[in-house]
Amino acid sequence: MNYEQNTKKQGKVWLVGAGPSDQELLTVKGKRLLSEADVIVYDRLAGQGVLTYGAEHAEYIDVGKHSGNHRVRQSEINQILVREAMEGKKVVRLKGGDPFVFGRGAEEAEELKKAGIPFEIVPGVTSAVSVPAYQGIPVTHRDAASSLHIITAHKKEGHEPDEIPFRELAGVKGTLVFLMGVSTLPFLCANLIREGMDPQTPAAILERGTTARQRKITGTLETLEALAKETKIQTPAIIVVGEVCACRSLEWYDKRPLAGMKIMVTRPKEQSSRLAGMLREEGAEVLEAPAIRIVPEVENERVSQVLFHIQKYQWIVFTSPTGVEVFWSALRQHRVDVRSLSHLRIAVIGSGTARALEAHGMYAELMPEVYDGEHLGAALGEVLSDEHILIPRAKIGNPELIREIKKRSEAVIEDLPIYDTHYEAYGFINYQEEFEQGKTDYVMFTSASTVRGFAQAAKGLDFSKVQALCIGKQTKAAADHYGMQTFMAEQPTLEAMVALVKERKRTW
């Protein structure tokens, strides 16, 4: 194809390997490039979790290549990459696994070179190695396999693959890994046996590797086809043939407490990593799908005046870690010396808020045992008389806190909005598919606003199919409003949320 020279500043394309479905196997470079990209061109094998690393301004283009159903032809994908780069954009072509391991990355790179578009290749973790590893199968082993052979078994236009050197493969003593071979499994097994491979050679088929739904079916070259039919194996799956398939002592993935569970986390992007990390440490697959975005609102005259007159307040109350962080950001933006806060007594809701405060070298003296606005308001009301109290918090705050304070004291309250919450939605997440088809087991909500943001993003979803894990009673009430199946943590902490997941797992 001929391309006319574009007079605009030319962009660039990065062919990035997304790795398998586990988003933590994305490379550091790949994650950085996603956060900087103007355009992200992706297909089915690039996991949803990886896509959430994209920048807020990024445009997502779904080229949706499914097994046997290519929504967009390869030639059209090539044109999309060239077109977007010629517009001067940073383009990430996100490909499952590694771009150059049967990912057609070479074709795309050749087309970019032909068009004069600069490009880089960012290797990824191939499923040929990672999927067996997650099932306890080492693709090489000193005593069993000293070589590794990766073969594509993909059908071409409905015909069986005709370029596989079965005679040579049947004679090797190493490991064979067939990618995209579910539909051609009978053909593969029959030809290897015909060319002399021992029918009793250990073999395995690995479905949905590196995910909560991964399955391993093991047998022999002779029995694998029947086992695959019996267990209704589906794509994506890979086939492994060789003595390494007999290694049964190396299984690790499914032995962790939350193995087999997939959980959606809806906290804001800047807050989700801690909770997601706690869940992954216990073995869960986590889909980070922030339902809200925190928007600081501190560059205004009201905030400026409150900070300028900070000496008139005797108490300051923080209701969330976000409130703490945004308040400190306001101090920096308005150039207020932190020493001006030294006279303030401090009250907080929850241990998470207390920890956020401690990170700035300050400590709360009042934190009720029950972590909500009602109990903090009641506790404050017992120690206040007519003091001035500053409450920097979200624009739409819980009214119970102020109601309880006013009920019990004559305190003068400055309810100061310093941030707002905007709803987030990711077009590449199919909420109906995740919950109505049972792909995701639970969704976690850490505030009522995350519930409302999720409901906004998942319009059309049958919410009765959603199992919601809620951090507290107000969050639970919001989820109940939509008809979700709700479960509440014993304490409104992230640790208690993880404990709740473990409790639910025991009911399976």
C-alpha positions in Angstrom: 0.0 0.0 0.0 1.3 3.5 -0.9 1.1 6.2 1.7 1.2 10.0 1.0 3.6 12.1 3.0 1.7 13.9 5.8 2.8 17.4 6.6 1.7 17.1 10.3 4.3 16.2 12.9 4.5 12.4 12.7 3.7 10.2 15.7 5.1 6.9 16.6 3.8 3.3 17.2 4.9 1.0 20.0 4.1 -2.7 19.4 3.7 -3.8 23.1 3.4 -7.3 24.3 0.6 -7.4 27.0 1.7 -10.8 28.3 -1.0 -13.3 29.2 -4.2 -12.4 31.0 -2.6 -11.7 34.4 -2.0 -7.9 34.2 0.9 -8.0 36.6 2.9 -9.8 34.0 2.9 -6.7 31.8 6.4 -5.2 31.6 7.3 -2.0 33.4 7.9 -0.3 30.0 4.6 -1.5 28.6 2.8 0.0 31.6 4.5 3.3 31.2 3.8 3.5 27.5 0.1 2.8 28.1 0.0 5.7 30.6 1.4 8.0 28.0 -0.5 6.8 24.8 -2.9 8.9 22.9 -4.4 5.8 21.1 -4.5 2.2 22.3 -5.3 -0.4 19.6 -6.1 -3.7 21.3 -7.8 -7.1 20.8 -9.3 -9.8 22.9 -6.0 -11.4 24.0 -5.0 -8.2 25.7 -6.5 -8.5 29.2 -9.0 -5.9 30.4 -6.9 -5.2 33.5 -4.0 -4.1 31.4 -6.2 -1.7 29.5 -7.0 0.2 32.7 -3.4 1.5 32.7 -4.3 3.8 29.8 -4.2 7.6 30.3 -7.4 9.4 30.9 -7.3 11.1 27.5 -6.5 7.9 25.6 -8.7 6.7 22.8 -9.3 3.0 22.7 -9.8 1.2 19.4 -11.1 -2.4 19.6 -9.9 -4.5 16.7 -11.5 -7.6 18.4 -9.7 -10.6 17.0 -11.4 -13.7 18.3 -10.5 -17.3 17.4 -12.2 -17.9 14.0 -13.9 -14.5 14.1 -11.7 -11.6 13.2 -13.8 -8.4 13.7 -11.2 -6.3 11.9 -8.9 -7.7 9.1 -5.2 -7.5 9.6 -4.8 -5.2 6.6 -7.3 -2.8 8.3 -5.4 -2.9 11.6 -2.2 -2.0 9.7 -4.0 1.0 8.2 -5.3 2.1 11.6 -1.8 2.2 13.0 -0.5 4.2 10.1 -3.4 6.6 10.1 -3.2 7.4 13.8 0.5 7.8 13.7 0.3 10.2 10.8 -2.0 12.3 12.9 1.0 12.9 15.2 -0.2 10.6 18.0 1.5 8.2 20.3 0.0 4.9 19.4 0.3 1.7 21.5 -0.6 -1.5 19.6 -1.3 -3.8 22.5 -1.0 -7.5 21.7 -1.5 -10.5 23.9 1.7 -12.3 24.8 4.6 -11.2 22.7 4.3 -9.3 19.4 6.7 -11.5 17.6 5.6 -14.9 18.9 2.8 -15.7 16.4 1.3 -12.2 17.1 1.7 -10.9 13.5 3.8 -8.1 14.9 6.3 -8.5 12.1 3.6 -7.7 9.5 2.5 -4.6 11.4 6.1 -3.4 11.8 6.8 -4.0 8.1 3.8 -1.9 7.2 4.9 0.9 9.5 8.4 0.8 8.0 6.9 1.0 4.5 4.9 4.1 5.5 7.9 5.7 7.2 6.4 5.6 10.6 8.9 5.2 13.5 8.2 2.2 15.8 9.5 0.3 18.7 9.0 -3.3 19.7 8.3 -4.0 23.4 8.5 -7.7 24.1 6.0 -9.4 26.3 5.7 -12.5 28.4 4.6 -15.3 26.0 1.8 -17.6 27.0 3.9 -20.5 25.7 6.0 -20.1 28.9 3.8 -18.3 31.4 0.6 -20.4 31.1 2.4 -23.7 31.8 4.3 -22.1 34.7 1.0 -21.0 36.3 -0.1 -24.7 36.0 3.1 -26.0 37.5 4.6 -27.2 34.2 8.2 -26.2 33.6 8.7 -26.1 29.8 12.3 -27.2 30.3 13.7 -29.5 33.0 17.3 -30.8 33.4 16.0 -34.4 33.6 13.1 -34.2 31.2 13.5 -31.6 28.5 16.5 -29.7 27.3 14.7 -28.0 24.3 11.5 -26.0 23.8 9.6 -25.9 20.5 6.7 -23.4 20.1 4.4 -24.1 17.2 1.3 -22.3 15.9 -1.5 -24.7 15.2 -3.9 -22.1 13.9 -6.1 -23.1 10.9 -5.7 -21.0 7.8 -9.0 -20.2 6.1 -10.7 -23.4 7.5 -7.9 -25.7 6.5 -5.7 -27.8 8.8 -2.2 -26.2 9.2 0.1 -27.8 6.6 3.5 -26.4 7.5 4.0 -28.3 10.8 7.1 -30.6 10.6 5.5 -33.5 12.4 8.3 -36.0 11.6 11.0 -33.8 13.1 8.8 -32.9 16.1 7.9 -36.5 16.8 11.6 -37.3 17.3 12.6 -34.5 19.6 13.2 -35.2 23.3 12.1 -31.7 24.4 8.8 -29.9 25.0 6.3 -29.1 22.3 3.9 -26.1 22.9 1.1 -25.6 20.4 -0.6 -22.2 20.4 -4.1 -21.7 19.1 -4.6 -25.5 18.7 -7.9 -26.3 20.3 -9.8 -26.8 17.0 -6.9 -28.8 15.5 -6.2 -31.0 18.6 -7.3 -34.3 16.9 -5.1 -33.4 13.8 -2.1 -32.7 16.0 -2.2 -35.8 18.1 -2.9 -38.1 15.2 0.0 -36.8 13.2 2.5 -36.9 16.0 1.6 -40.5 16.7 1.7 -41.4 13.0 5.2 -40.0 12.7 6.4 -42.1 15.6 5.9 -40.3 18.8 5.0 -42.7 21.7 1.2 -42.5 22.2 1.8 -42.6 26.0 3.8 -39.4 26.0 2.4 -37.1 28.7 0.4 -34.2 27.3 -1.8 -31.4 28.7 -4.2 -28.8 27.5 -4.3 -25.6 29.5 -7.4 -23.4 29.3 -7.6 -19.7 30.3 -4.1 -19.7 31.7 -3.1 -17.1 34.4 -6.7 -16.4 35.2 -9.1 -17.4 38.0 -10.8 -19.8 35.6 -7.7 -21.6 34.4 -8.0 -25.4 34.0 -5.5 -28.1 33.3 -6.4 -31.4 31.6 -3.6 -33.9 31.6 -3.4 -37.2 29.9 -1.3 -38.7 27.1 -1.0 -38.0 23.4 -3.4 -40.8 22.8 -6.1 -39.8 25.4 -5.9 -36.0 25.2 -8.5 -35.5 22.5 -11.2 -37.5 24.3 -10.4 -35.7 27.6 -10.8 -32.4 25.9 -14.2 -33.3 24.5 -15.3 -34.8 27.8 -14.3 -31.6 29.8 -15.6 -29.2 27.0 -12.3 -27.3 26.7 -12.7 -23.9 25.0 -10.4 -21.2 23.7 -8.1 -19.7 24.7 -6.0 -22.7 25.5 -2.6 -24.1 24.7 -1.4 -27.7 24.3 1.8 -29.0 25.9 3.4 -32.3 24.9 6.4 -33.9 26.7 7.6 -35.5 29.9 7.4 -32.1 31.7 3.6 -32.6 31.8 4.1 -35.4 34.3 5.6 -32.9 36.9 2.8 -32.9 39.5 4.7 -31.5 42.5 5.2 -28.0 41.2 1.6 -26.8 41.2 1.3 -23.5 43.2 -1.3 -21.2 41.7 -4.4 -23.0 42.9 -3.1 -23.6 46.4 -3.5 -20.0 47.6 -6.6 -19.0 49.7 -8.4 -17.0 47.1 -7.4 -19.0 44.0 -10.2 -19.4 41.6 -11.9 -16.1 42.5 -12.2 -13.1 40.3 -12.9 -9.8 42.0 -13.6 -6.3 40.5 -12.2 -3.4 42.5 -13.9 -0.1 42.0 -11.8 2.3 44.1 -10.3 5.4 42.4 -7.2 4.5 40.3 -4.8 6.2 42.7 -6.2 4.2 45.6 -7.0 0.8 44.1 -3.4 -0.7 44.1 -3.2 -1.4 47.8 -6.5 -3.3 48.0 -5.8 -5.1 44.6 -2.4 -6.0 45.9 -3.8 -7.5 49.1 -6.3 -9.6 47.1 -3.6 -10.8 44.6 -1.3 -11.8 47.4 -4.0 -14.2 48.6 -4.4 -15.6 45.1 -7.4 -13.8 43.6 -7.6 -12.5 40.1 -8.3 -8.8 40.3 -9.9 -6.5 37.7 -9.3 -2.9 38.6 -12.2 -0.9 37.2 -12.3 2.4 39.1 -15.9 3.7 39.2 -15.0 7.2 40.4 -12.3 9.7 39.8 -11.2 12.2 42.5 -11.1 15.8 41.3 -9.5 18.2 43.7 -11.2 21.6 44.1 -8.7 23.6 46.1 -7.8 26.4 43.8 -10.6 28.8 44.9 -11.0 31.8 47.2 -13.0 30.0 49.8 -10.2 27.4 50.4 -7.6 30.1 50.3 -9.4 32.1 53.0 -10.0 29.1 55.3 -6.3 28.2 55.1 -5.3 31.9 55.7 -7.4 32.0 58.8 -6.5 28.4 60.0 -5.6 29.8 63.5 -9.3 30.4 64.3 -10.1 26.7 64.3 -9.6 24.4 67.3 -10.4 21.1 65.6 -10.0 19.6 62.1 -11.8 16.5 61.1 -10.8 14.1 58.3 -13.3 11.6 57.0 -11.2 9.7 54.5 -7.6 9.2 53.3 -8.6 11.1 50.2 -9.5 14.1 52.3 -6.1 14.0 54.0 -4.2 13.9 50.7 -6.2 16.6 49.0 -5.9 18.8 52.1 -2.1 18.5 52.1 -2.1 19.3 48.4 -4.1 22.4 49.2 -1.5 23.4 51.8 1.2 23.2 49.1 -0.7 25.0 46.4 -1.6 27.9 48.7 2.0 27.8 50.3 0.7 27.3 53.8 3.3 26.3 56.3 2.3 23.0 58.0 3.5 24.4 61.3 0.4 26.6 61.3 -1.6 23.4 62.1 0.3 22.7 65.3 -2.5 24.0 67.5 -5.3 21.9 66.0 -6.8 18.9 67.6 -7.5 16.1 65.1 -10.4 13.6 64.7 -10.7 11.0 62.0 -13.0 8.3 60.7 -11.2 5.0 60.4 -7.7 3.5 60.7 -7.0 4.1 57.0 -7.5 7.8 57.4 -5.4 7.7 60.6 -2.5 6.1 58.6 -2.8 8.6 55.8 -2.5 11.4 58.5 0.5 9.7 60.1 2.3 9.6 56.8 2.4 13.4 57.1 3.7 13.3 60.7 0.5 14.1 62.4 -1.7 11.9 64.7 -5.4 11.8 65.5 -6.5 12.0 69.1 -10.1 11.0 68.4 -11.2 8.0 66.4 -14.4 6.2 67.3 -14.4 2.4 67.3 -17.2 2.4 64.7 -15.8 4.0 61.6 -18.6 6.2 60.3 -19.8 9.8 60.4 -22.6 9.1 62.8 -20.3 7.7 65.5 -17.6 10.3 64.9 -20.2 13.1 65.2 -21.5 11.7 68.4 -18.0 11.4 69.9 -17.1 14.9 68.9 -20.3 16.2 70.3 -19.3 14.9 73.7 -16.1 16.9 73.8 -17.1 20.1 72.0 -18.8 23.1 73.3 -18.6 26.2 71.1 -15.3 25.6 69.3 -14.7 26.2 65.6 -14.3 23.0 63.7 -13.0 22.5 60.2 -14.2 19.6 58.1 -12.4 19.4 54.7 -14.1 16.7 52.7 -16.0 15.7 49.5 -18.4 18.1 47.9 -21.2 15.7 48.7 -20.5 14.6 52.2 -22.4 12.4 54.6 -24.9 14.6 56.5 -24.9 12.4 59.7 -21.5 13.7 60.9 -22.7 17.4 61.1 -26.1 16.4 62.3 -24.7 14.6 65.3 -22.3 17.4 66.2 -25.0 20.0 66.1 -27.3 17.8 68.1 -24.8 17.7 71.0 -22.9 21.0 70.9 -22.8 24.6 69.9 -19.7 24.2 67.7 -19.2 26.5 64.7 -18.7 24.1 61.7 -16.9 24.9 58.5 -17.9 22.2 56.1 -15.3 22.8 53.4 -15.6 20.9 50.0 -12.1 20.3 48.7 -12.8 17.6 46.1 -15.5 16.1 44.0 -16.1 12.6 42.7 -16.7 12.1 39.0 -18.1 8.8 37.7 -15.7 6.7 35.5 -16.6 4.2 32.8 -14.4 1.9 30.7 -15.9 1.1 27.4 -13.8 -2.1 27.0 -15.4 -3.7 30.1 -18.5 -5.7 29.3 -20.3 -5.6 32.6 -23.1 -7.9 31.4 -20.6 -10.5 30.3 -18.6 -10.2 33.6 -21.6 -10.6 36.0 -24.5 -12.2 34.1 -22.2 -14.9 32.6 -20.4 -15.4 35.9 -16.9 -14.3 34.8 -16.5 -12.1 37.8 -17.5 -13.5 41.2 -17.7 -10.3 43.4 -17.4 -6.5 43.1 -15.9 -4.6 46.0 -17.3 -1.2 47.0 -15.4 1.0 49.5 -17.9 3.9 49.4 -21.4 4.7 48.4 -20.0 6.8 45.5 -18.2 3.8 44.1 -21.6 2.0 44.0 -23.3 4.8 42.2 -20.3 5.1 39.7 -20.5 1.4 39.0 -24.2 1.5 38.5 -23.7 4.4 36.0 -21.0 2.5 34.1 -23.0 -0.8 34.1 -26.3 0.6 32.7 -28.5 -2.3 31.5 -26.9 -4.8 33.8 -29.2 -7.1 35.8 -27.9 -5.9 39.2 -29.5 -8.9 41.0 -26.7 -11.0 39.4 -24.1 -8.8 41.2 -22.6 -10.0 44.5 -21.3 -6.9 46.2 -18.8 -6.8 49.1 -19.3 -3.5 51.0 -17.1 -1.7 53.4 -19.9 -0.3 55.6 -23.6 0.2 56.1 -23.9 3.3 53.9 -22.1 1.6 51.1 -24.3 -1.5 51.6 -27.4 0.6 51.6 -26.4 2.1 48.2 -25.8 -1.4 46.8 -29.1 -2.6 48.2 -30.9 0.3 46.4 -29.9 -1.3 43.1 -31.0 -4.7 44.1 -27.5 -6.3 44.4 -26.7 -9.2 46.6 -24.8 -7.5 49.4 -22.3 -8.6 52.1 -20.8 -6.2 54.6 -17.3 -6.3 56.3 -17.2 -6.5 60.0 -15.1 -3.4 60.1 -14.8 -0.7 57.5 -11.1 -1.5 56.7 -9.4 -3.0 53.7 -8.2 -5.9 55.9 -11.8 -6.6 56.9 -12.8 -6.6 53.2 -10.2 -9.2 52.4 -11.4 -11.3 55.4 -14.9 -11.0 54.0 -13.8 -12.4 50.7 -12.1 -15.4 52.5 -15.3 -16.0 54.4 -17.3 -16.0 51.2 -14.8 -18.4 49.6 -15.5 -20.9 52.4 -19.2 -21.0 51.3 -18.3 -22.2 47.8 
